[in-house]
Amino acid sequence: MSRILISGYYGFNNAGDDVVLYGIISSLKREQPNISLAVLSNQPDRTAELFGIEAYDRWSFGTIVRELMRSDMLVMGGGTLMQDVTSPRSVLYYLGIVTIAKLLGKPVVFYAQGFGPILKPLSRSMIKRVVNRVDVITVRDYESGEDFKSCGVVKAPIHITADPALTISPEDISDERGLELLQGKFADPAKPLVAISVRNWKQEQAFKKVIARAADWFLLRGWNVLFLPMHVPSDLAPSREIMDQMQQPGARLLDEPVTFHDIMSVLKQCDYVVGMRLHSLILACMLRTPFIGISYDPKIDRFVERAGMPNAGHITKLAENSLLALLEERLDRMVQEIGVVTEHSRLLEIEAAKSSELVLQALRKNTDS
């Protein structure tokens, strides 16, 4: 039985990265049900419990080497691993694992990667040196592929696919947990529900007042408003700060301890999503729920464009009048919006599935040689 070791930003209570891993696992097992999968995680026991696969300590050098030796392939799984804006150590860490895998003679696939920002010349030099030895690269958008090439990655084949979360089937997501978590939060649960997903970004503050006015606007139109943190605890504070600036009462915050399964189930109950967090938008698209993106990073703009949904612009330039006008325009044509997001979701699901197909092709090629 073939065995794949998956490396990424897992075990950090980030629902976005968790749904990426869930999408990778689901897609690979759909293509090859008997495949053996393992993952490197910051919380191995919790990750193993959540995903039902073996999980190992991502910080133990000996463990990483041992698990690579036991595996037939390394998959660098999803998200934006090649970036140094949060820390230059990120690039060093992930390229270090790739280097060990290649020294052990293992094939390596980058799975539906985003890219950047890369700020340091050393990072670019290391990416060129190491990633050119990778067997296959799949990227979640065209621009990420061009970014790899701009770093000098020209030897590894690059394929444009889409985010792994888009391969998740809405039918596989339970309604029950979402309904349970929402029970008692709103006086009239029959009203339409909007989920708002925000995060802090650098020192920016002005956008929070604009989003507060948008949340007020939804309440005045007869909607229920739920602030939905995707990364706990870091998203709780900006959600509360926005709620404190609202003028209308009634907005609620999902501040209970939840898993990514719970968040998907809650989103399944929503009628619209306003999101800064990328995977709040990706999950909305997968669920065929219309949404509007608010950008802090090019990855937001790239996905919103591929999904055919509106972009309110960058948080540094977010204006109350234009955001409310855009919301009014789109919500007045909800039937058409649902049709657009449904069609784009269907096409993106097909694209996203190509990553697992390419992984298994590379695995078979290595096994046969």
HELIX and SHEET records of a PDB file:
HELIX    1   1 ALA A   15  GLU A   31  1                                  17    
HELIX    2   2 PRO A   44  PHE A   51  1                                   8    
HELIX    3   3 PHE A   61  ARG A   70  1                                  10    
HELIX    4   4 ARG A   89  LEU A  103  1                                  15    
HELIX    5   5 PRO A  121  VAL A  131  1                                  11    
HELIX    6   6 TYR A  142  SER A  150  1                                   9    
HELIX    7   7 PRO A  164  THR A  167  5                                   4    
HELIX    8   8 PRO A  170  ASP A  172  5                                   3    
HELIX    9   9 GLU A  176  LEU A  182  1                                   7    
HELIX   10  10 ALA A  206  LEU A  220  1                                  15    
HELIX   11  11 LEU A  236  ASP A  244  1                                   9    
HELIX   12  12 PHE A  260  LYS A  268  1                                   9    
HELIX   13  13 LEU A  278  MET A  286  1                                   9    
HELIX   14  14 PRO A  298  ALA A  307  1                                  10    
HELIX   15  15 ILE A  315  LYS A  317  5                                   3    
HELIX   16  16 GLU A  320  LEU A  331  1                                  12    
HELIX   17  17 MET A  334  ASP A  368  1                                  35    
SHEET    1   A 7 GLU A  54  ASP A  57  0                                        
SHEET    2   A 7 SER A  36  SER A  41  1                                        
SHEET    3   A 7 ARG A   3  SER A   7  1                                        
SHEET    4   A 7 MET A  73  GLY A  79  1                                        
SHEET    5   A 7 VAL A 108  GLN A 113  1                                        
SHEET    6   A 7 VAL A 136  VAL A 139  1                                        
SHEET    7   A 7 ILE A 158  ILE A 160  1                                        
SHEET    1   B 6 ARG A 252  LEU A 253  0                                        
SHEET    2   B 6 ASN A 224  PHE A 227  1                                        
SHEET    3   B 6 LEU A 193  SER A 197  1                                        
SHEET    4   B 6 TYR A 272  GLY A 275  1                                        
SHEET    5   B 6 PHE A 291  SER A 295  1                                        
SHEET    6   B 6 ASN A 311  HIS A 314  1                                        
END                                                                             
